[in-house]
């Protein structure tokens, strides 16, 4: 079988033979199956290019061998880190994923402020290692939780603090690389740095603190402003000549490479000096200016931004920056983005650590609780904002620097301002910026928006002119977009509502980016200021550099990669910018009949799948609820993005070919815990739990025998529980037998929770009705509370009555349908919900509030039920009338009893995603409880998931990541709280603690006389 070229044509190499060679010589994995190829067919861009193979090397040696073997076969080598590129430069050919195993921090030298890292190291892991020493890596893109150092080197990533600490290139010290022909090459930054001449041309930053000084972004050691005589130390040019001569005299491929590079730069100095490296964010093309004598013939930094087109990084030595002990955040509010851009030169004079922009289009799309928290944290009035961070040796010096800036701004600026010193408030405000890339993918009215012109930069003093011209250009084409970016360096990111689904829309897209390029070039700017050129911008480089400039790029590429196999088509010989757009395929026209309504996606399952734009926040290595299975396995298959990509490929139909019956998609979804964490943690609100339920429903349609046994046991738990209530002791004895577990599809290691001898509803109906002075409230008797934890229901009744309410329960059995939803039995779920709503109808008509005790059931009533029964007015009424236990108590204004003490609290995932946890915090605070919420994410049990044999091991690993160790480490006097039945069960199975529901803790603190247990 022949491979596929970058432009879609057939290449000459034999894929099958290459697979055999790779498997024979590598210890890592080689995937040529449809699932592996589908997972890597897209990245964070608008493009799709199905790879021929996916190679996951086991270590550095494997990586080097893979590059050499693939290149020797004449196959395109596509190196990939986190796959977050928005330019489309990490897809197609033979993808070599270095993020899975080649990801060690090899050393960290505090004294020299350097670290040695492999290319797959995630930036946040490096930052975590450096933080205890007061150090950080200077380039910090908002994708830090999943961006790898190798990818950052390939694209010369920048980030928020580059205005003070420089780009990735500025923070590079050396590279160990392998060329396509297998040559190993070690490159040190800046010949002048090696002979002690570095430091000339450094510019201060970080206000008066001394923190943040960096060498100029264009200088490897000497000032970049002029030819080789300018500003050089005595004898520097002779020293440089000696270094160049020594490099050129080296034997073999290394010496030949340096001789060609020196000949290229010596014969083209004038054009290189005039066209390349004109300002800090000129990332487009290759960094030819790094080879100029005044920049120290810096071959290592030349590789930064080469997009994997020259060599593969095996490891890198990077510089670490001292972090100011104190930071303050100035938030400046403006009437529009142009006004904020006009203030940039004023702010820059005061040496900020960072200067980032956001606008109201993005802030208004934040979750309401985040938006409200941002306003409380100090977001001032305005329609556009600059987040300006100032550093100092202490808070006083940092604040003093900020005040000086504000004083100058007051003289002629329309800005409103807030000075924020509290670190927690600062983090809330920074979230407004870090989530921008995802938030910008939807307009306020729900229309889709895309990258494609999201990365241009101009010199900061021309930023206002650029934004004015861009507004005019958008209006001319009838387009709009939400903007954000690194205003301190003239770089603006933007998602625009391009129509990428039609021929006419793609034609408009092409015309727009060509005209936008001309605008940027007229202002001395760069079409890429951070993300690289890739498929999105490489074709535009001739408009930027001219034919002679592009000729130089081609010559440089051929020096490094004569066979043209290293990520071909990126920067040199590119495909058209409007070719291989992934949205312009069969998927967009497939209108599937679904059970869920997908009202937020125009009732279109394909549009729902387009939510995932590949930014990869689900690949974060720690923190948050999303995505628990990925946080354990670190496999792309088990990320929310990986699952979304496979669902999209199912719709495309040319790679994953059997639709709803796809085993590739089934297997990808198998380890999805349906935690719904992605619905809230993903900036674009991908809801994989719903997609999994939808897919599972169709996958097993008319094939009930194919379903896992657990779908019949735990999926039908509400029905079996009602039967068990007639003979609970007998059922409990039988349920513990190995045969019963095997027949029920339950892991032998799991203890099956015991059915209560008296259900909550039986207890409630046998008690005396107690009138309340504040009206009635319906307590929802969910299956788990009713049959497995009735003591929680009894405690809730006690608390609600103490709050002055008359508690009632439905006259007949009710159920939210969640167990059928999570196992993809949606027809049954709809029937169950409809019957339950009919029982609730009198309460809904009377406006009686409904209180849920089990967070997953409450979330199902609030979200899943109306989505399944879109036009059912009872479902909508129930969603509007349903409260969590804490929500109801908080809005009632009742003062809870003083409990006091500390509590370790595990919020349920569905509560985190759908309901929120603020009310619980407020009630606990009112009760004097010091709530400690570990960043544990999902507990790992997740309903039926953790009970199933194939999932038990992963379930435990998720729990052991944070939650279970935190519970074991908690002091005996610390209460352990978990409102979710799954969370309590997982904690009880994995520790010696027995967690409580909030209702139990409050009930226990009520006055003892008259309490009913």
Secondary structure, DSSP 8 states (H G I E B T S, - for coil): -EEE-TTS-EEEEEHHHHHHHHHHH-SSEEE-SHHHHHHTSB-SSSBB---SEEEE-SSHHHHHHHHHHHHHTT--EEEESS---SSS-S-SSEEEE-TTTS--EEEEETTTTEEEEETT-BHHHHHHHHHTTTEE-S-B-TTTTT-BHHHHHHHT--BTTHHHH--TGGGEEEEEEE-TTS-EEEEES-HHHHTT-TTTT-B--SGGGTTT-B--TT-SSS--SSSTTTT--TTHHHHHHHHHHHHHTSSHHHHHHHHHHHHHHHHSHHHHHHHS--STT--SS--GGGGSGGGT--HHHHHTTSTTSS-EEEEEEEE-EE--SEEEEEEEEESSHHHHHHTHHHHHTT--SEEEEEEHHHHTTS-HHHHHHHHHHT--SSSEEEEEEEEESSHHHHHHHHHHHHHHHHHH---EEEEE--HHHHHHHHHHHHTHHHHTTB-TTS-B-B-SS---B--GGGHHHHHHHHHHHHHHHT--EEEEEEGGGTEEEEEE----SSHHHHHHHHHHHHHHHHHHHHTT-BS-SSS--HHHHGGGHHHHHHHHHHHHHHHHHHHH-TT--BSTTSSSS---TTSSBTTSSGGGG-----SS--GGGTT-HHHHHTT--S--GGG-SSSSSTTHHHHHH--GGGSHHHHHHHHHHHHH-SSS-SGGG-HHHHHHHHT-----HHHHHSTT---HHHHHHHHHHHHTTT-GGGS-HHHHHTTTHHHHHHHHTTSHHHHHHHHTSHHHHHHTT--TTS------SS-HHHHHHTS-----TT-EEEE---HIIIII-HHHHHHHHHHHHHTT-EEE--SS-----HHHHHTT-HHHHHHHHHHHHHHHHHHHHHT-EEEESSHHHHHIIIIIHHHHSTT-HHHHHHHHHEEEHHHHHHHHT-------SEEEE---HHIIIII-SHHHHHHHHHTT-EEE--S----S-TTTGGGSGGGHHHHHHHHHHTHHHHHHHS-TTSEEE--SHHHHHHHHHHSS---B-HHHHHHHHS-STT---
